[in-house]
Amino acid sequence: MIKDEVRQMVEQGVVSRHQPIYTLCQFIPPREWVCVECELERCDYLLRDQIGDLIASESWDND
């Protein structure tokens, strides 16, 4: 679910896939960010990792 929301934000140009994951905290309410942060840690993502690492499984239409 997090990946889908972040992928949508990248497609809309809200964030860049080259920005660190912690950039997302600007767009997620603090109450929800705690859950997001726990889920990221559970999946071995670091807040300094790039957003592109989080959505790495995207498919390319123009290949």
C-alpha positions as CSV (number, residue, x, y, z in Angstrom):
1,M,0.0,0.0,0.0
2,I,2.8,2.4,0.9
3,K,4.6,1.6,-2.3
4,D,1.5,2.3,-4.4
5,E,0.9,5.7,-2.8
6,V,4.6,6.6,-3.2
7,R,4.6,5.5,-6.8
8,Q,1.6,7.7,-7.5
9,M,3.3,10.6,-5.9
10,V,6.3,10.1,-8.1
11,E,4.2,9.8,-11.2
12,Q,2.4,13.1,-10.3
13,G,5.7,14.8,-9.8
14,V,5.1,15.5,-6.1
15,V,8.4,13.8,-5.2
16,S,11.4,12.5,-7.1
17,R,12.6,9.0,-7.1
18,H,16.0,10.3,-6.2
19,Q,15.0,12.0,-3.0
20,P,15.5,10.2,0.4
21,I,12.5,8.3,1.8
22,Y,12.4,10.7,4.8
23,T,11.1,13.3,2.3
24,L,7.8,11.6,2.4
25,C,7.2,12.7,6.0
26,Q,6.2,16.1,4.6
27,F,3.2,14.5,2.9
28,I,2.1,12.0,5.6
29,P,0.4,13.2,8.8
30,P,2.6,12.6,11.9
31,R,0.1,10.2,13.4
32,E,0.4,8.0,10.3
33,W,4.1,8.5,9.8
34,V,4.9,6.4,12.9
35,C,3.2,3.4,11.3
36,V,4.9,4.1,7.9
37,E,8.3,4.3,9.6
38,C,7.7,1.0,11.4
39,E,6.6,-0.7,8.2
40,L,9.7,0.6,6.4
41,E,12.0,-0.7,9.1
42,R,10.2,-4.0,9.1
43,C,11.0,-4.3,5.3
44,D,14.6,-3.2,5.9
45,Y,14.4,0.2,4.3
46,L,16.4,3.1,5.8
47,L,15.0,6.6,5.8
48,R,18.1,7.8,3.9
49,D,17.4,5.3,1.1
50,Q,16.1,6.8,-2.1
51,I,12.4,6.7,-2.9
52,G,13.4,4.8,-6.1
53,D,14.6,1.9,-4.0
54,L,11.2,1.7,-2.4
55,I,9.3,1.6,-5.7
56,A,12.0,-0.3,-7.6
57,S,9.6,-2.8,-9.0
58,E,7.9,-0.3,-11.3
59,S,7.3,-1.4,-14.9
60,W,8.5,0.7,-17.8
61,D,6.0,1.2,-20.7
62,N,8.5,2.4,-23.2
63,D,10.9,-0.6,-23.2
